[in-house]
């Protein structure tokens, strides 16, 4: 899937402005509001914003709060279309206050729907669901069927982001029915096309085609507009998806895209025209008519450049790169990919989130752009590998480093998308790469490509390349299977998987590690490899953690590689022993916290003394270098839904980061954040992002956390052993964890990897 425009995919957040409703707000700004509407309908969002802003000021000066709220709501639509989601949110918050003061319950529902749409784009799915629930309730109470249709459509988009396709289908069909009742044919068509898209992905071809036919009938009753052009493009894309099973539909997809081209040209709408030409080029690409596709794509690039549309431009630069690669023009393809990535790097987060449409993650929306460019860089390096080309070694080394740097860019952007803030970027200036301090460490950087896996291995200052014939998707599938089989405690299954993964990821470079005297392996996982219990990889005789101390880091450039300072170590230890809901009691937590206090002293917050507010106050008052939290918790696909349990309610990952993040502004930031009883959502790669990035987001140099729910008594033993070794001078964090895992391996009741493999040391291992 190659995405949709901001408004097209996420839905128009409020009903179309009509002259009658505008005139009702007062005659003076009527002309200004109408000019804004006409500008918006032809895709001139800048002009629409100027007109609606002027109208809002006019209504404010006339002390007409209800009319001002309506103007601000439309202004927010223009801001959102331009990628200024922060301005849109500010306008909507003001509009909501004005509507509530005026007692305009219908307007409150309109604003809440649009706020829900913005919140959805930012990835705060639970908050969006609450806003949309309230909006729909208000719309029902007011008996406004047309507004209910709009809100149901937005809820359908939310359910798609939550990967709930059945609920999404119900919402879209409900939206279409309500829109037809209200004679809002554009909304009815839009909802039916989205419903058809869900059916297409579920292989319900006949159902999808029936809904597309009905949607086309509704669209014919609508006047030409920017929205209608985008709806045609969405319809074209669904036909294209269906063409996988019914090849003749590729022609219908092309005809529908051509209709969008003609409409955009008639309207003088360069935004819609850029998408229409680009989409038509994509259809020609699918038919391997590369030269024709390249011509259309270059038109799309030119239109996007002239109108300064980065959310469109990067797509067509990326498409240009794919086409040039298919035509064998690799140098030109590299340049096109570089331009696409430069455009993405320059884009505001709101534009990226909007452009990614209904894709549930940044990885699905943009991952292939980074990986395809990386693949080209590695191909370029391959061309310089001939023995006779010794003089080309600097260039060869350059392309390997560029390939790794590209994946680093992607990892940073993905973490930023997950956490929804700039804390990831803020960490960069204070760090240096691990390679500069890794004299006795081997850094394994796997790159998962469509047809193979590449391992870039750093030993001191040297980078080596190993090609593994296993395709990236195959490696990811086995990593997930291994993760699940370990928890099922089936040795025959998990040992077989552990050995295969060892053969792919470790064995090809193990001789190099032995020759270099490597004692610690630092793994930089990607995708499903974040779920990999690395310690339990198996060579046929030993587990990996029996041979090496281990650490993972989400990125080489986001790690602060300095040894743990053992001078004046101050520890804050918090936890709960009580059961809560589905989570069982943790009686061994008391022993766990006591053992840490005996070693280091410090402050303990246990049971009722452990609350989000008390934790925040204690951090503010202390100068802690270690924060240890022993309580149930979960990392979810939505960062706002990741949490730790306290006796006083949930402590979200966002709240934890804000609390512990207070320590980031000291000269010596937090050395270690330990979360000793957490788990990631089962098999969820995106949830693992939270686990991988928790240290960075909280401003800690390293973190110790778990992949799945762990045995209470085994955890207490592991933690006690870990901190005992950590208190010994010269023992690294990774070595301390290795010794703790070995202790469990040697304890008969806890020898299975299910007890010790889920513990991961994240980021700084020194």
Residue pairs with C-beta under 8 A, 6 or more apart in sequence:
1 237
1 241
1 357
1 359
1 364
2 237
2 282
2 315
3 9
3 315
3 355
3 356
3 357
3 359
3 365
4 230
4 233
4 234
4 237
4 357
4 358
5 230
5 233
5 271
5 275
5 311
5 312
5 354
5 355
6 80
6 81
6 83
6 311
6 351
6 354
6 355
7 77
7 80
7 81
7 227
7 230
8 227
8 230
8 231
8 233
8 234
8 357
9 157
9 234
9 354
9 357
9 358
10 117
10 120
10 121
10 154
10 157
10 354
10 357
10 358
11 117
11 150
11 153
11 154
11 157
11 190
12 77
12 150
12 187
12 227
13 76
13 77
13 80
13 110
13 113
13 114
13 116
13 117
13 118
13 150
13 154
14 73
14 74
14 77
14 110
14 113
14 114
14 150
15 110
15 146
15 147
15 150
15 184
15 187
16 184
16 186
17 33
17 37
17 74
19 30
19 34
21 70
22 30
22 33
22 34
22 37
23 30
25 33
25 59
25 64
25 66
25 67
25 70
25 71
26 59
26 62
26 64
26 67
28 58
28 62
29 54
29 55
29 58
29 59
29 67
29 71
32 51
32 52
32 54
32 55
32 58
33 51
33 52
33 55
33 71
33 74
35 47
35 51
36 47
36 48
36 49
36 50
36 51
36 52
36 55
36 74
36 78
37 48
37 74
39 45
39 47
39 48
39 51
40 48
40 74
40 77
40 78
40 81
40 226
41 225
41 226
41 227
41 267
42 225
42 226
42 267
42 268
42 269
43 226
43 264
43 267
43 269
43 270
43 271
43 272
45 78
45 81
45 82
45 271
46 78
46 82
48 74
48 77
48 78
49 75
49 78
49 79
49 82
52 71
52 72
52 74
52 75
52 78
53 75
55 71
56 68
56 71
56 72
56 75
56 91
59 65
59 67
59 68
59 71
60 68
65 98
65 101
65 102
66 98
66 99
66 102
66 104
66 107
68 95
68 98
69 94
69 95
69 96
69 98
69 99
69 102
69 104
69 107
69 111
70 95
70 107
72 91
72 92
72 94
72 95
72 98
73 91
73 92
73 95
73 107
73 110
73 111
73 114
75 91
76 87
76 88
76 89
76 91
76 92
76 95
76 114
77 88
77 114
79 85
79 87
79 88
79 91
80 88
80 114
80 117
80 118
80 350
80 354
83 311
83 347
83 348
83 350
83 351
83 354
84 348
84 350
85 118
85 121
85 122
85 348
85 349
85 350
85 353
85 354
86 350
88 114
88 118
89 115
89 118
92 111
92 114
92 115
92 118
93 115
95 107
95 111
96 108
96 111
96 112
96 115
99 107
99 108
99 111
100 108
105 138
105 141
105 142
106 138
106 139
106 142
106 144
106 147
108 135
108 138
109 134
109 135
109 136
109 138
109 139
109 142
109 144
109 147
109 151
110 135
110 147
112 131
112 132
112 134
112 135
112 138
113 131
113 132
113 135
113 139
113 147
113 150
113 151
113 154
115 131
116 128
116 129
116 131
116 132
116 135
116 151
116 154
116 158
117 128
117 154
117 157
119 127
119 128
119 131
120 128
120 154
120 157
120 158
120 161
121 350
121 353
121 354
122 350
122 353
122 420
123 353
123 417
123 418
123 420
123 638
123 639
123 640
124 420
124 638
124 640
125 158
125 161
125 162
125 638
125 640
125 641
126 638
126 640
126 641
127 640
128 158
129 155
129 158
132 151
132 154
132 155
132 158
135 151
136 148
136 151
136 152
136 155
139 147
139 148
139 151
140 148
145 178
145 181
145 182
146 178
146 179
146 182
146 184
146 187
148 178
149 174
149 175
149 176
149 177
149 178
149 179
149 181
149 182
149 184
149 187
149 188
149 191
150 175
150 179
150 187
152 171
152 172
152 174
152 175
152 178
152 191
153 171
153 172
153 175
153 187
153 190
153 191
153 194
155 171
156 168
156 169
156 171
156 172
156 175
156 191
156 194
156 195
157 168
157 194
157 358
159 165
159 167
159 168
159 171
160 168
160 198
160 358
160 360
161 358
161 360
162 360
163 360
165 198
165 201
165 202
168 194
168 198
169 195
169 198
169 199
172 191
172 192
172 194
172 195
172 198
173 191
173 195
175 187
175 188
175 191
176 187
176 188
176 191
176 192
176 195
179 185
179 187
179 188
179 191
180 188
180 218
185 218
185 219
185 221
185 222
186 218
186 219
186 222
186 225
186 227
186 228
186 231
188 215
188 218
189 215
189 216
189 218
189 219
189 222
189 231
190 215
190 231
190 234
192 211
192 212
192 214
192 215
192 218
193 211
193 212
193 215
193 231
193 234
193 235
193 238
194 234
195 211
196 207
196 208
196 209
196 211
196 212
196 215
196 238
197 208
197 234
197 237
197 238
197 241
199 205
199 207
199 208
199 211
200 208
200 238
200 241
200 242
201 241
203 245
205 242
205 245
205 246
208 238
208 242
209 242
212 235
212 238
212 239
215 231
215 235
216 235
219 228
219 231
219 232
219 235
222 228
224 263
224 266
224 267
225 267
226 267
226 269
226 271
226 272
228 263
229 260
229 263
229 264
229 267
229 269
229 272
229 276
230 260
230 272
230 275
232 256
232 257
232 259
232 260
232 263
233 256
233 257
233 260
233 272
233 275
233 276
233 279
235 256
236 253
236 254
236 256
236 257
236 260
236 279
236 283
237 253
237 279
239 249
239 250
239 252
239 253
239 256
240 249
240 250
240 253
240 282
240 283
240 286
242 249
243 249
243 250
243 253
243 286
250 283
250 286
250 287
253 283
254 280
254 283
257 276
257 279
257 280
257 283
258 280
260 272
260 275
260 276
260 279
261 273
261 276
261 277
261 280
263 269
263 272
264 270
264 272
264 273
264 276
265 273
270 303
270 306
270 307
271 307
271 309
271 312
273 303
274 300
274 303
274 304
274 307
274 309
274 312
274 313
274 316
275 300
275 312
277 296
277 297
277 299
277 300
277 303
278 296
278 297
278 300
278 304
278 312
278 315
278 316
278 319
280 296
281 293
281 294
281 295
281 296
281 297
281 299
281 300
281 316
281 319
281 323
282 293
282 319
283 293
284 290
284 292
284 293
284 296
285 293
285 297
285 319
285 322
285 323
285 326
288 326
290 323
290 326
290 327
291 327
293 319
293 323
294 320
294 323
294 324
294 327
297 316
297 319
297 320
297 323
298 320
300 312
300 315
300 316
300 319
301 313
301 316
301 317
301 320
303 309
303 312
304 310
304 312
304 313
304 316
305 313
310 343
310 344
310 346
310 347
310 351
311 347
311 351
311 352
311 354
311 355
312 355
313 343
314 340
314 341
314 343
314 344
314 347
314 355
314 369
315 340
315 355
317 336
317 337
317 339
317 340
317 343
318 336
318 337
318 340
318 369
318 372
320 336
320 340
321 333
321 334
321 336
321 337
321 340
321 372
321 373
321 376
322 333
322 372
324 330
324 332
324 333
324 336
325 333
325 372
325 376
330 376
330 379
330 380
333 376
334 373
334 376
334 377
334 380
337 369
337 372
337 373
337 376
338 373
340 369
340 373
341 369
341 370
341 373
341 406
341 409
344 352
344 366
344 369
344 413
345 409
347 355
349 416
349 417
349 420
352 362
352 365
352 366
352 417
353 417
355 365
356 362
356 364
356 365
356 366
357 365
359 365
360 637
360 686
361 417
361 637
361 686
362 413
362 414
362 417
362 418
363 414
363 527
363 685
363 686
366 410
366 413
367 410
367 414
370 406
370 407
370 409
370 410
371 407
371 410
371 447
371 448
371 449
371 450
373 406
374 403
374 406
374 407
374 447
374 449
375 449
375 450
377 399
377 400
377 402
377 403
377 406
378 399
378 400
378 403
378 447
378 449
378 454
378 465
380 399
381 396
381 399
381 400
381 403
381 465
384 392
384 393
384 395
384 396
384 399
385 396
389 396
397 463
400 456
400 463
400 465
401 463
403 447
403 454
403 456
404 445
404 447
404 456
404 463
404 556
407 445
407 447
407 526
408 555
408 556
408 557
411 526
411 554
411 555
411 558
412 424
412 425
412 428
412 555
412 557
412 558
414 689
415 424
415 554
415 555
415 558
415 689
415 692
415 693
415 696
415 697
416 422
416 424
416 425
418 639
418 686
418 689
418 690
418 693
419 639
419 657
419 690
419 693
419 697
420 639
421 697
423 657
423 661
423 696
423 697
423 699
424 558
424 693
424 696
424 697
427 558
427 560
427 696
427 699
428 557
428 558
430 560
431 557
431 558
431 559
431 560
431 561
432 561
433 556
433 557
433 559
433 561
434 441
434 443
434 458
434 522
434 553
434 556
434 559
434 561
435 443
435 458
435 460
435 461
435 556
436 461
436 561
437 561
437 562
437 766
438 458
438 460
438 520
438 522
438 561
439 460
440 517
440 518
440 519
440 520
441 518
441 519
441 520
441 521
441 522
441 765
442 457
442 458
442 459
442 509
442 512
442 513
442 516
442 518
442 520
442 521
442 522
443 457
443 458
443 459
443 521
443 522
443 524
443 556
444 455
444 457
444 505
444 506
444 509
444 521
444 522
444 523
444 524
445 455
445 456
445 457
445 458
445 524
445 556
446 453
446 454
446 455
446 475
446 505
446 523
446 524
446 525
446 526
446 529
447 453
447 454
447 455
447 456
447 472
447 526
448 472
448 473
448 475
448 476
448 526
448 527
448 529
449 471
449 472
450 471
450 472
450 473
451 471
452 467
452 468
452 469
452 470
452 471
452 472
453 467
453 468
453 470
453 471
453 472
453 475
453 504
453 505
454 465
454 466
454 467
454 468
455 465
455 466
455 467
455 468
455 505
455 508
455 509
456 463
456 464
456 465
457 463
457 464
457 465
457 466
457 509
457 512
458 464
459 512
459 513
459 516
459 518
460 516
464 509
464 512
466 508
466 509
468 475
468 504
468 505
468 508
470 504
472 527
475 501
475 504
475 505
475 528
475 529
476 527
476 528
476 529
477 528
478 497
478 500
478 501
479 501
479 528
479 529
479 531
479 532
480 528
480 531
480 683
481 497
482 494
482 497
482 498
482 501
482 532
482 533
482 536
483 531
483 532
483 533
483 683
483 707
484 682
484 683
485 493
485 494
485 497
486 494
486 533
486 536
486 753
486 754
486 757
487 708
487 754
488 494
489 752
489 754
491 752
494 536
494 753
495 538
498 536
498 537
498 538
498 543
499 537
499 538
499 539
499 540
501 532
501 537
502 537
502 538
502 539
502 544
505 537
506 521
506 537
506 539
506 544
507 539
513 521
513 548
518 548
519 548
519 549
519 735
520 548
520 549
520 550
520 551
520 732
520 734
520 735
520 765
521 534
521 544
521 548
521 549
521 550
521 551
522 550
522 551
522 552
522 553
522 765
523 529
523 534
523 550
523 551
523 552
523 553
524 552
524 553
524 554
524 555
524 556
525 532
525 534
525 552
525 554
525 692
527 685
528 685
530 552
530 554
530 685
530 688
530 689
530 691
530 692
531 680
531 683
531 685
531 688
531 707
533 707
533 753
533 757
533 758
533 760
534 544
534 545
534 550
534 552
534 760
535 543
535 544
535 545
535 550
535 741
535 753
535 756
535 757
535 759
536 543
536 544
536 545
536 753
536 757
537 543
537 544
538 544
539 547
543 745
543 753
544 550
545 738
545 741
545 742
545 756
545 757
546 742
546 745
548 738
549 732
549 734
549 735
549 737
549 738
549 765
550 734
550 737
550 738
550 761
551 702
551 733
551 734
551 761
551 762
551 763
551 764
551 765
552 692
552 760
552 761
552 762
553 559
553 762
553 763
553 764
553 765
554 689
554 692
554 693
554 696
554 762
554 763
558 696
558 763
559 763
559 764
560 669
560 701
560 763
560 764
561 764
561 766
562 701
562 764
562 766
563 732
563 766
564 671
564 672
564 726
564 732
564 733
564 766
565 625
565 668
565 671
566 727
566 729
568 625
569 600
569 625
569 626
569 727
570 600
570 601
570 602
570 622
570 623
570 624
570 625
570 626
571 596
571 597
571 600
571 601
571 602
571 603
571 624
571 625
571 626
571 627
571 628
572 602
572 603
572 605
572 615
572 618
572 619
572 622
572 624
572 626
572 627
572 628
573 593
573 596
573 597
573 602
573 603
573 604
573 605
573 628
573 629
573 630
574 593
574 604
574 605
574 606
574 610
574 615
574 627
574 628
574 629
574 630
574 631
575 586
575 589
575 592
575 593
575 605
575 606
575 610
575 628
575 629
575 630
575 631
575 676
576 586
576 589
576 606
576 607
576 610
576 630
576 631
576 645
576 646
576 647
577 585
577 586
577 587
577 589
577 590
577 606
577 607
578 585
578 586
578 607
578 647
579 585
580 632
580 645
580 647
583 632
583 645
584 712
585 712
586 630
586 631
586 632
586 677
586 712
587 712
588 712
588 713
588 715
588 716
589 606
589 630
589 631
589 677
589 712
589 716
590 606
591 716
591 720
592 630
592 676
592 715
592 716
592 719
592 720
593 604
593 606
593 628
593 630
594 604
595 716
595 719
595 720
595 723
596 602
596 628
596 719
596 720
596 723
597 604
599 723
599 724
599 727
600 626
600 723
600 727
602 624
602 626
603 618
603 622
603 624
605 614
605 615
605 618
607 647
608 647
608 648
610 631
610 646
610 647
610 648
611 646
611 647
611 648
611 649
612 646
612 648
612 649
612 651
612 655
612 659
613 648
615 646
615 651
615 659
616 658
616 659
616 662
619 627
619 659
619 660
619 662
619 663
620 662
623 666
624 663
624 670
625 668
625 670
625 671
625 672
626 670
626 671
626 672
626 673
626 674
627 660
627 670
627 672
627 673
627 674
627 700
628 672
628 674
628 676
628 719
629 644
629 673
629 674
629 675
629 676
630 676
630 677
630 715
630 719
631 644
631 645
631 646
631 677
632 644
632 645
632 677
632 678
632 709
633 642
633 643
633 644
633 645
633 675
633 677
633 678
633 679
634 642
634 643
634 678
634 679
634 680
634 681
634 687
635 642
635 653
635 678
635 679
635 680
635 681
635 687
635 688
635 690
635 691
635 694
636 642
636 681
636 684
636 687
636 690
637 681
637 684
637 686
637 687
639 653
639 654
639 690
640 652
640 653
640 654
641 652
642 652
642 653
642 687
642 690
643 650
643 651
643 652
643 653
644 650
644 651
644 653
644 656
644 675
644 678
645 651
651 659
653 690
653 694
653 697
656 698
657 694
657 697
657 698
657 699
660 670
660 673
660 698
660 699
660 700
661 697
661 698
661 699
663 669
663 670
663 699
663 700
664 670
664 698
664 699
669 699
669 700
669 701
670 698
670 699
670 700
670 701
671 700
671 701
671 702
672 700
672 701
672 702
672 703
672 704
672 733
673 694
673 695
673 698
673 700
673 702
673 703
673 704
674 703
674 704
674 705
674 719
675 694
675 703
675 704
675 705
675 706
676 704
676 705
676 706
676 710
676 715
676 719
677 706
677 709
677 710
677 712
677 715
678 691
678 705
678 706
679 706
679 707
679 708
679 709
679 710
679 758
680 687
680 688
680 690
680 691
680 707
680 708
681 687
688 707
691 705
691 707
691 760
691 762
692 762
694 700
694 703
694 705
694 762
695 701
695 702
695 703
695 762
695 763
695 764
696 763
700 763
701 763
701 764
702 733
702 761
702 762
702 763
702 764
702 765
703 761
703 762
703 763
704 722
704 733
704 737
704 759
704 760
704 761
704 762
705 759
705 760
705 762
706 715
706 758
706 759
706 760
707 757
707 758
707 760
708 758
710 755
710 758
710 759
711 750
711 755
714 744
714 749
714 750
714 755
714 756
717 743
717 744
717 747
717 750
718 740
718 741
718 743
718 744
718 755
718 756
718 759
719 740
721 739
721 740
721 743
722 736
722 737
722 739
722 740
723 736
725 731
725 735
725 736
725 739
725 740
726 733
726 736
728 736
731 739
732 765
732 766
733 761
733 764
733 765
733 766
734 761
734 765
734 766
737 759
737 761
740 756
740 759
741 756
741 757
741 759
744 750
744 751
744 755
744 756
745 751
745 756
750 756
